[in-house]
Amino acid sequence: NVRGLRTKTNQLHLSLSSCDYDVIAFSETWLNAKIVDSELSSDYTFYRADRSRETSVLERGGGVLIGVKKRFHPEPIHLRGGEKLEQIAVRIPLPGKTLFVCCVYIPPNSDATIYTQHSSCVQQLCDLAQGPDEVIVVGDYNVPNLSWHFDEDINGYLPSGQSTEQEVALIEDVLGTGLQQMFDLPNANGRLLDLALVSDSSRFQLIEPPRAILKVDAHHRPFILVLDMQSTGTAAEQAGTYYDFANCDTTALNNSIASLDWANLLLVGSVDDIVERFYDKLNEIIREVVPLKHRRPHPNSHQPWWNRETRNLRNRLRKARKRFLKHPTEMLGRELADRELHYEMSLEAAFRGYISGIESNLKREPKSFWAFVKKRKQDKGIPQDMVYRDSSASTPDDSVQLFADFFKTVYSANQPTPSNESLDKILPHELHMPLVCLTEEDVRKVLASTDASKGPGPDCIPPSIVKQCAATLANPLAIIFNRSLESGVFPAKWKVASITPIHKSGNVHNVENYRSISILSCLPKVFEKIVHEFLSHAVQPIISACQHGFMAKRSTTTNLMTFVTDVLRKSFATVPQLKVLFT
């Protein structure tokens, strides 16, 4: 129980940036829709049940949250009959089993029916669990007068002294599902308000952390549940590999490209054939020259305010935490608490320095400020669970299909019938359209002007490499570009684009609230830019001066200024000047 997160988002964000817990559960979050998940952390997928009019007549307080590390693929679970409860449940696939986690907050003096409704939801979780699956139900039940004693037969705690309807409902209904209560850390008043119910207590270990993620409330002591699971290989192996173009030897790369006889390699075949041949040779060179590295398992975990000291302290902290969780002794607990305190102080100082730097450089570097705001306000990625009309998806592959089905409806598959009707309406002009024949220098100039900050397209060739290899790539690309222009065929490989859904507004789980953007490879955009320059130069003389759309250095602003100027000119021509000036 965190007793509110609204004023603790910065502290929580800093704490979770070094947190190794795979799953976290908070009750009494006090959150609302104005606080987005990315303000809390970018390393976790959050599932929230914020307080609403359906769950309470009170606006403040309440609310629960479950956060799962993004390397897992959790799914939310809809529990029938729990719509009026402040609870959330998720399914987490693990190697060889599934973990079901539920977090609940039951306010003080709640009606006994609330406990009965909750027990029905818990029973649904237990029914979903099969064989080796595990169930964890944690939360604030607010039954302070119950006494708990350890029972060796069940390896858990049993209650006694029940007298109220709420306490009887908890014991008969919730504990009647067969779950075992493991929590026994009394608060400052010697009472238990929070409970930890598990399917098999012999598979779990409950530990009190030497230092909590957030400031500990006197009425609620935090705890850790440890569950061993099978390993599926190293995190780096699961994350995959990539070519590290940023640290490649560009001199060796250029020498290898220049050493090939591109004129003979691209001499015969269709446009599509020579493009495939070009990529085969280029990718062969990349495999030989560019280092292959393992992808970082947690690419979003790096924070811009980290420095060498905080990184070193973080690494030591994680090692100390791993030792403590494996052997929770008092000595290792003290060591962990000291390291956490030292790291927190260093991290807070680094964060304050980073924020101060952004504020002081706001006028000179506004991009840094807006990048920070955007990162804290916008959650990266698409939710695991998506819906489209009557269909739903809970896996990445299923979500891709839903987006494909929706985006397919936006565009028409029917090809228009070719017609010269529009061309006949164009006024006659003398248009000199020379045959476009590109030289290596034409291609090299555009390649060298490529924006290196952009990302790669479907061909996985980053623009930074295109820019650095402009002199050597100009020869084969000039051959390909000219062959395409001569034959009137645009390479099919360059028509392929990576489609990225961008959320517009509304429910993030509904694919209809997304628009698509197409990310093309760098080389076809270079081709387009070169041809555009030739065509623009040829047709510029016949384009009307009133044309502002799709014209360089023109916009709706220039269009409006032209209109206003024309109106004022005509006004001065028809109205006495003195009258205009003095009325």
Secondary structure, 3 states (H helix, E strand, C coil): CCCCCCCCHHHHHHHHCCCCCCEEEEECCCCCCCCCHHHCCCCEEEEEECCCCCCCCCCCCCCEEEEEECCCCCEECCCCCCCCCEEEEEEEEECCEEEEEEEEECCCCCCHHHHHHHHHHHHHHHHHCCCCCEEEEEEECCCCCCEEEEECCCCEEEEECCCCHHHHHHHHHHHHHCCEECCCCCCCCCCCCEEEEECCHHHEEEECCCCCCCCCECCECCCEEEECCCCCCCHHHHHCEEECHHHCCHHHHHHHHHCCCHHHHCCCCCHHHHHHHHHHHHHHHHHHHCCEEECCCCCCCCCCCCCHHHHHHHHHHHHHHHHHHHCCCHHHHHHHHHHHHHHHHHHHHHHHHHHHHHHHCCCCCHHHHHHHHHHHHCCCCCCCCEEECCEEECCHHHHHHHHHHHHHHHCCCCCCCCCCHHHHCCCCCCCCCCCCCCCHHHHHHHHHCCCCCCCCCCCCCCHHHHHHCHHHHHHHHHHHHHHHHHHCCCCHHHHCCEEEEEECCCCCCEHHHEEEEEECCHHHHHHHHHHHHHHHHHHHHHCCCCCCCCCCCCCHHHHHHHHHHHHHHHHHHHCCHHHHHHC
